[in-house]
Amino acid sequence: MNKVLVVHYSQTGQLDSITKQFTQPLVSAPDIEVTFENLCPEQPFPFPWPFLTFLDTFPECVYRDPPALKEPIVSADDDFDLVVLAYQVWFLSPSMPMTAFLQHPRAASLLKDKPVVTLIGCRNMWLMAQEDMKQMLDGLGARLAGNVALVDEAGSFLSFFATPLWMLTGRQGPFLGGRIPRAGVSQRDITGCDRFGIRIRERLQAGNALDETLLRGLHAVTVDDRLISSERTGKRAFRLWGRLLRAVGPAGSWQRRPVLAFYSVFLIAMILTVVPLGVLVRKITAPLTRKRIAHLRARFAAPSGE
Ligand SMILES: Cc1cc2nc3c(=O)[nH]c(=O)nc-3n(C[C@H](O)[C@H](O)[C@H](O)COP(=O)(O)O)c2cc1C
């Protein structure tokens, strides 16, 4: 009997739907046993998010301060053939319930020397989060065999409005009579997710190794190379401001409020100035950076490839 552990968390249910579709071919196989570990923070994160709480969460998220989790159901000495980690991106980092799990002592024994597949459902900025994830998996001695990233269908520009509106109002849209489209991953992409489960099932049933070729040729990810420098700059800014905010006071404290207010003005100014400037610089320097970008693109797309 092959054994698969699926660790997941979702606020709106989107990532749970993706996970369900992804794992359906495994669940329906008589010779594969699937264990689902639904992560439950002791203090649930709010949904919809009050604006200030949303903003105030980024320092702890970026610095991976683990929120307390309810005790996982899976026991430390369970032995799995594959671990699937389904996570969403928060502030260019893996979401806090997932980083908390990865820091839980049980993760160390469950993931050591195990092949892992990461399954991401996010707006569209997952590159830096997955770099964090790779680092944490390395630290745990796990092997990343594949990565699948599903992103919002609205596209980079419109999802920039649609997804925050969804998070802050709880409504998925469309908004403003359709001028801002519905937020979230398309139903078509979610439905198509079972192709990954089918591939994993084939490999497990054939007794083949779950190595880095596991999800190749299935269009598991698309790397938007226009986002590489924005993500890098954004992550650096989150780290810098996050360090300052953590020094000022704990999450939720009144001392943070003025810094957060200043930060939100700074953020909007950055988005209105630095982002368009970055687009322009990228266009001008494109012929010089083509090779480097192609190299980075392949690195971010690894191991599944585009
Ligand atoms: C606090 C917070 C921060 C987020 N930051 C990002 C981000 O940096 N990049 C991104 O692509 N999506 C971001 N998202 C969107 C999520 O990745 C995800 O698409 C959304 O929360 C729905 O996931 P769910 O399955 O938990 O409902 C963020 C969402 C929240 C709540």
Ligand as a Chemical Component Dictionary entry (heavy atoms), coordinates in Angstrom:
data_LIG
# 
_chem_comp.id                   LIG 
_chem_comp.type                 NON-POLYMER 
_chem_comp.pdbx_formal_charge   0 
_chem_comp.three_letter_code    LIG 
# 
loop_
_chem_comp_atom.comp_id 
_chem_comp_atom.atom_id 
_chem_comp_atom.alt_atom_id 
_chem_comp_atom.type_symbol 
_chem_comp_atom.charge 
_chem_comp_atom.model_Cartn_x 
_chem_comp_atom.model_Cartn_y 
_chem_comp_atom.model_Cartn_z 
_chem_comp_atom.pdbx_ordinal 
LIG C1  C1  C 0 -2.694 38.125 3.894  1  
LIG C2  C2  C 0 -2.673 37.736 2.446  2  
LIG C3  C3  C 0 -1.568 38.047 1.657  3  
LIG C4  C4  C 0 -1.524 37.639 0.326  4  
LIG N1  N1  N 0 -0.390 37.874 -0.409 5  
LIG C5  C5  C 0 -0.273 37.348 -1.665 6  
LIG C6  C6  C 0 0.945  37.474 -2.387 7  
LIG O1  O1  O 0 1.941  38.031 -1.920 8  
LIG N2  N2  N 0 1.009  36.927 -3.630 9  
LIG C7  C7  C 0 -0.056 36.299 -4.206 10 
LIG O2  O2  O 0 0.072  35.841 -5.331 11 
LIG N3  N3  N 0 -1.226 36.133 -3.521 12 
LIG C8  C8  C 0 -1.357 36.644 -2.273 13 
LIG N4  N4  N 0 -2.534 36.462 -1.566 14 
LIG C9  C9  C 0 -3.625 35.660 -2.154 15 
LIG C10 C10 C 0 -3.524 34.183 -1.652 16 
LIG O3  O3  O 0 -2.332 33.594 -2.088 17 
LIG C11 C11 C 0 -4.702 33.307 -2.081 18 
LIG O4  O4  O 0 -4.877 33.386 -3.459 19 
LIG C12 C12 C 0 -5.988 33.699 -1.407 20 
LIG O5  O5  O 0 -5.751 33.990 -0.056 21 
LIG C13 C13 C 0 -7.037 32.570 -1.473 22 
LIG O6  O6  O 0 -6.512 31.428 -0.821 23 
LIG P1  P1  P 0 -7.368 30.464 0.131  24 
LIG O7  O7  O 0 -7.384 29.132 -0.529 25 
LIG O8  O8  O 0 -6.684 30.452 1.461  26 
LIG O9  O9  O 0 -8.725 31.043 0.241  27 
LIG C14 C14 C 0 -2.619 36.922 -0.242 28 
LIG C15 C15 C 0 -3.746 36.643 0.557  29 
LIG C16 C16 C 0 -3.773 37.037 1.871  30 
LIG C17 C17 C 0 -4.976 36.685 2.714  31 
# 
loop_
_chem_comp_bond.comp_id 
_chem_comp_bond.atom_id_1 
_chem_comp_bond.atom_id_2 
_chem_comp_bond.value_order 
_chem_comp_bond.pdbx_ordinal 
LIG C1  C2  SING 1  
LIG C2  C3  SING 2  
LIG C2  C16 DOUB 3  
LIG C3  C4  DOUB 4  
LIG C4  N1  SING 5  
LIG C4  C14 SING 6  
LIG N1  C5  DOUB 7  
LIG C5  C6  SING 8  
LIG C5  C8  SING 9  
LIG C6  O1  DOUB 10 
LIG C6  N2  SING 11 
LIG N2  C7  SING 12 
LIG C7  O2  DOUB 13 
LIG C7  N3  SING 14 
LIG N3  C8  DOUB 15 
LIG C8  N4  SING 16 
LIG N4  C9  SING 17 
LIG N4  C14 SING 18 
LIG C9  C10 SING 19 
LIG C10 O3  SING 20 
LIG C10 C11 SING 21 
LIG C11 O4  SING 22 
LIG C11 C12 SING 23 
LIG C12 O5  SING 24 
LIG C12 C13 SING 25 
LIG C13 O6  SING 26 
LIG O6  P1  SING 27 
LIG P1  O7  DOUB 28 
LIG P1  O8  SING 29 
LIG P1  O9  SING 30 
LIG C14 C15 DOUB 31 
LIG C15 C16 SING 32 
LIG C16 C17 SING 33 
# 
